[in-house]
């Protein structure tokens, strides 16, 4: 089976940024992304849990997207501009997909 090289961008950030992040991805015509709730973890400031948070300001989300390598740097730079002063991390990894036209 033929596969195609793409970049997977994973963003973990505050849930309050969800709509702005989705808007940014839509502006860059990122057609393959998924938003998931983060239920807990450990970060720079210690352990955190979604449970017990009041409103979106204390909650976290995970956004997964796949883009063509030729566009990944521009997308990551824009994401960085959005979260630079917020809680969040961004990782980029190489992936292979079987449906290149979806990304």
N, C-alpha and C positions, 0 to 999 in steps of 0.2 A: 504494500500500500504506500502511495506517495504521501509524504508529509511536507509541510511548509514552515520555514523558520519565522517566528514572531517573537514579540517581547510581551511578557506578562508584567503588569504593573500592579503592585499590591499596596494599598493605602490603609493605614489604621489611624483613625482620627476621631475627633469629637463629632457626635451625632448632629450637633447643631449646624455643622458644615455640610450636611448631606445635600440639601437643595443647591447650594452654591457649587459643590463639587460635581453634581450631576449636570448642572448648567454648563460648567466648564467642559466636561467631557462631551456634551452635545455640541458645543461650539467647535470643538476639534473633530467632530464627526466620528467619535469613538462609538462604534456600533455594538461592540461586545463588552458589556460590563455588568456586574452584579453587585448589589449592595446587601450586606449581611449585618445583623446585629452582633456586636462583640459582647459576650456575657461575662468576661473577666480575664484577668491576666496579671502580669507583673511588669512594671515599667520602671523607668528611671527613679520615680518617687515611691516605688513599692507596689504592693499588691492592691488591686482594685477589683470591684465587682459591680456589675450592672444593677444587681438587686439592691433595692432601697434608694436608688437615685430618684430625685424628684425632677421630672422634666428631662429634656434632651441635653441640657447643658452639662450634666455629669456622666452621660452615657457615651459609649464609643461605637463606631461602626468599622467594618472592613469593606473596602471596595476593591474588587478584582476586575481588571480589564486586560484585554489582549489587543495589541496594536501592531501594525506593520513596523519593522525596525527603522524604516526611513522616517517615521513620524514620532518615534518614541521619545527622542530628546526634547522636542518641542512640547509634547504633552507633559513630560515629567517636569520641565522647567515651569510650565504654567501651574501645575499642581503644587510645586514647591512655593511659588509666589502666593498661593492661597493659604498654605499651612505654616509658612515660615515663622509666624508669631503665635502659633497655636500648638496644642498637643498633637503629635502625630509623627509617624514614620512612613517612609516610602521605600519600597524595594523593587528592583527591576531584575528579571531573570529571563533567560532564553528558554523558549518553549517551542514545541512543534505541534502544528494543528493539521487536521485532515481536510478542513474546509477553508481554504485560504480566502475565498470570496466573502466570507462572513466578517473579515477583519480588515 
